[in-house]
Amino acid sequence: MVGRNILEHPAAKEKEFFAPTLHELNLFDYAAVKSYIEKVRPDIIVHAAGRVGGIHANMANPVAFLLENLDMGRNLVWSARQCGVRNLINLGSSCMYPRNAPNPLREEMVLQGELEPTNEGYALAKTVVARLCSYISREAPDYRYRTLIPCNLYGRWDKFSPEHSHMIPAVIRKLHLAKARRERTVDIWGDGTARREFMYAGDLADCVHRAMENFDSLPDLMNVGLGGDHSVNDYYGAVAEVVGYDGTFSHDLSKPAGMARKLVDISRLQDWGWKARTQLKDGIAAAYEFFKANYGDEK
């Protein structure tokens, strides 16, 4: 999703991108990654690859979420270092923050407490790769390997299947089908009071392009978020309005709800001079149009 949005951004026309597919480059193969980087000799690498998913996927596949994200990140970052690529942007995750850390979550809180169990494997992998970037830059200051930590994301090119999706795309699909099937009640996991910060993926793409163009001023580690959040119930209400679902909601208290709150601190981001521009319902509408165009025939 993030990579596709980076390539769709208007500023992408001003650059030459190499964006190999899984079939063109196996990121689990260190030798293949190193050979590819040696061949294309990029000025900068943006590490946007990863195995991602919501609570269900993370809980069902912790080994894959740990190993695949760790292997991809390690292979790409270390190959870049070995090939002499001096500029790299690594995309982390707000899952890297401790589960009980006070909100808003500041960058220095990483590794300062226990992780959220429902996505611990993914968080560990992301943390290790971010640390690897930091260590490389510390040992060789002319290698500037930076990590951006986005809040939760949604948008075009998202995953909408219940086995792999995050909350907003899952809710879009759920309410679209509920409307089509004329279901009068939809379940919400937990009591709906957990708070989340969801940013439109096109905004993160805008931030990444600005980072590439203003790399010298980019902090070593920086959150990318909105500075505000909403409850799960609020998101269901917003999606219902966009989709046109007019039924009611019930709460399944037997299901996990994840962290009670996850709001990133954007002080560094504000000092750097960037701000997200997409309003929630506008972003949901764009994601819903993408869903209907690509998955809307599902009944």
Buried (B, 14 or more C-beta within 10 A) or exposed (E): BBBBBBBEBEBBEEBEEEBBEEEEBBBEEBEBBBEBBEEEEBEBBBBBBBBBBBBBBBBEBBEBBBBBBBBBBBBBBBBBBEBEBBBBBBBBBBBBBBBEBEBBBBBEBBEEEEBBBBBBBBBBBBBBBBBBBBEBBEEEEEBBBBBBBBBBBBBBBBBBEEEBBBBBBBBBBBBBBBBEEEEEEBEBBBEBEBBBBBBBBBBBBBBBBBBBEEBEEBBBBBBBBBBEBBBBBBBBBBBBBBBEBEEEBEBEEEEEBBBEBBBBBBBBBEEBEBEBEBEBEEBBBBBBEBBEEEBBEEE
